[in-house]
Structures are given as C-alpha cells and as structure tokens.
Amino acid sequence: MITFDQVTLQYDDTPGPALRDVDLTVEEGELCLVVGHTGTGKSTLLGAVNGLVPHFTGGTLSGRVTVDGRDTAHHPPRELADVVGVVGQDPADGFVTDTVEEELAYAMEQLAIPPATMRKRVEETLDLLGLADLRHRALYQLSGGQQQRVAIGSVLTAHPRVLVLDEPTSALDPTAAEEVLAAVTRLVHDLGVTVLMAEHRLERVVQYADRVIHLPGDGGARIGPAAEILRTSAIAPPIVELGRAAGWSPLPLSVRDARRAAAPLRTRLAGHVPAPVRPAPAVERPRLLRARGVTVTYKGVPAVREVDLDLRAGEITALMGRNGSGKSSLLWALQGSGPRTGGSVRVTDPPGTAGKEARNGKEAGGGKDGIDPHAVSAARARELVGLVPQTPADLLYLESVKQELDQADAESGASGGGRAREILDRLAPGIPDTTHPRDLSEGQRLSLVLAVQLSAAPRVLLLDEPTRGLDYRAKSALIGIVDALAADGTSVVISTHDVEFAARAADRVVVMAEGDVVADGPTADVIVASPVFAPQTAKILAPLPYLTVDQVTAVPVDGEDG
C-alpha cells in the first residue's frame, strides 16, 4: 500500500538529509508504528506519504514514494485526499465547522461527493466511532478524546485507504487514549485501513502495532516486528525495558503477556523493599501556597469546586485527572491570571521581602497569610507563581531567542541582564541567540519558556501538560530540570496525563474529577491504587509496590551483594 524506494530527503538549510536511502513497504490493513527520538525525521516520513513533503515543506526528494500505486512526486496532497487521510497532533487546529455532523461532512463537500452519499457516510462514521450521541454537539464542548475521534472521522468519510496519525494520544488522559486506540484498531481489523502512526507514548500503542519503523537518527529506517525492533532500539516503553532487564524472550508488549512472564521475577522481588523513587524530606517542608475553597465557573458551569490545596517548598506535585476535570482552570486560578469565582489563594513572600510593597502602598492583596497573586500586577504575580501553559509558544511573541530572553530580564528587573540566558543554557545549552522561537523543537521551546518564567524566580512553578510532544529522553531531561528547581526550594506542580512521567518525577499526586479533588497523597499510594493511573511496571508486578524499572534493576540478584 505504501512503498518507499531508496528515498532521500534533503532540506536546504540542514547539514544532512532528514531521510537517507529509506527502503520499506507498509502492507494493506497494517498498523505500523513510527518511533524515534525528536528530530529523527518522523514528521518528514509521515509528510512524504500524502505529498506534503516536499510539495509544501520544500527540500529535495530523490527516490520514489508510492501510495496505492500513485507517485507522490507527481500527485500533490489534494490529489491524494481520497486515498490518504491525515490527522495532526492537535485535532482542534484542523476543525473548520461548528458541530460534529458538519465537520464529518466537510471533507466530502470539498470532494464534491453527492449529498445522498454524504448522508450515508456520515451515519456510518458516527456509528463506527461511537459518535452518534454527539452528532449535534458543538466541537468546543467535546473532550479531548471525543475531538480526536471526530478528527479521525472527518477524514474517514472520504473513505481513504491510508490513515496517517501524528501523536494521536499525546494530549489525552489514559481513558480517552484507549477510546481513540480502540477506534483505530477497529478500522484496521474491520475495514482493512492501513494506519501509519507516530507516537512518543509507546507504552500506550506498541501492543497494537503489527510492525514498527524505527528511525535511529542517521536518516535511515528499520522496519520489522515490534518485539524484534524494540529489543535493540534506543527508545522503548517501560514494559520493554523491564523485559530486557529480566531477559524475557519473546519480548512481551502487553501487560497481560508481561504478567505471565513475570511470575519468577515477582517471586525474586517479594523479599525486598524497593528503594523510594524520590527520597522523603528530612524535615517538614515549609508551605509556600495556601488555597482554600477555590472555585471557578464559566457561564454558570463549575469547572473547579471549592478546592483546598497546600503547596510546599521543594515538593513536586503531579496534578492528574481526565480531560475536562478542571486541572488547567485550577492552575490559572492559582497563578492569578485566570478567573476565580470564590475562595482564596495566598503565596508566602520570600524572607525579608514579605509585605514590603504593601507597606509602600504599591501592592494590594498582601497580609500576614501571604499575597494573593490575583490582586497584584502581572509582573509581581510572576515573582510569586510562574505558569507554563499547554502550548508554551503562546508566551513567545518576539523574533529571536535573544529578544525573548532580554525581555524576560527586563520584566523581572534582573540587574545587568543575562539571568534568563544563564537559565536557558542550563536547561538546553547551545541554542543560538538569533534563532526564531518557532524554529525550535518542542523540548527547546519548552526550555525557552521555562527560562522566561524562571527569570522572575517564582516561589511556585506550574507546568500544564509539559510532556506533550516530548520523547523519553526529553522527559528524563525535564525530570532533571524540575529536580533541580525543587532542590532550590521551588514548589513545582505538573499537570499531566503521563502516568509513567508522574511515577518517576512526583513526590505527590493530586487527582481531580469534575472540578473536585478526589485523591491527594504520596505518589506510590495514589497511582498504584488506581487501575487507570498505575504505570506499567506497577501493573506487571502487582501486588508488589514497584513503580519504575529502575527500582527493579536496583534489587540485587541472588548471590550479589546488596
């Protein structure tokens, strides 16, 4: 169905080709997973399937890419729309209508499909993807998983034979991700659709893949059975890392198969107490932020309901919950920029500065309990609570990295400047001053926004879905960043759907549902108790209290010294 015949793609402004002599075939009715670190060419590979590369991206393509017999070099994307459907990382970016039913019909209108046929296909797609009850719903009212299914449905109505998905679950909670993946696998097995999917969250999707295309970063590509490719690849989900460490063969890709193979390992580990993922503090941490009864409503509909929350110095808190549970609304209310219908938020000022501006008559919201970030200027609020939104680029509006850093220093009052640049070099060294922010990778852009926010030295830092678009290596780097911040006494809150990241990074987990806090406690206690939020290692080794592969490998084998 899809054939790459000695394909090389060279962009004009890069030293080496993004793809080099790629030679592979994806068969009809196959779900093929594309894996690789950020910057290894995954988006280029996907874009070459429907002709976006090189027709719209530029670059020089040699070799031949064919889809259902059509050469993409001679067929631009509009001539492949009936064969290839493409769904990007953010489904809402592709919506052009107002309701579910209208969005499903839109692509067929562009292809001049007769109205009677359109109506029939809309009904079929609604049933196929479980969207019938949502047909008249406004798109903005849908959850993330529902939006993703609508985005898939909007390209399916054209009856493409190939579906290209770029990070389809990156913004979804575990339950919504399962809904989307169930719909995708149904398309593969029931309709014979060929699916090419790039995804960093391999723990979610690898068990569904027929084969894997691995891009190691040198421009080449390897294709083969998932277990075979992942046994030696540099990127792998926790279940594969655990299988490698335990020497399992064949390598399991699902929790069910891993539990069957793990019985001897559970027996060996039963007599050991796992080392804590994050050591407990030697003394009680001082409270930096106190929130009581925080309530947020939109047009009379509650998004956050009377939430009480304390954040302490040096503590890393994971804020979890399904899409639409109120996580982002709570973060914005804590930072002070978002609406707060009721309740109070107080942030303790650093020693020696508490109440200084209030005494000078420059700052409202101060008091013996701390300062309300909602009642002070935006610049002052940044010194108390910094927030990095889901799309970090929303905070970047200048033409170069240097301009962004200089502006951050000016707003934070850094004497002599250079503070933001120093922070950026610590987070992501080597980014040139002249680079435009839009040309940075996801990880680099996140680092730049962190440098901008941290230049104000906030006591509390809130990160809203920072792992979107990050591979495992970038997530490990992010854990190093938040560890360093916590060591300096900053309280860090990370809103995330990534249970594996939370298991490794967080001291504490707070779970929200319909605007309420339904769980709050140490990471191990909260996520192991939930079948939805438990990481793969916990599911495989339950009832043993292991969360990560590192905890397992730290246990000495029989005969070794502890």
Order of alpha helices (4+ residues) and beta strands (2+ residues): beta-beta-beta-alpha-alpha-beta-beta-beta-alpha-alpha-alpha-beta-alpha-beta-alpha-beta-beta-alpha-alpha-alpha-alpha-beta-beta-beta-alpha-beta-alpha-alpha-beta-alpha-alpha-alpha-beta-alpha-beta-alpha-beta-beta-alpha-alpha-alpha
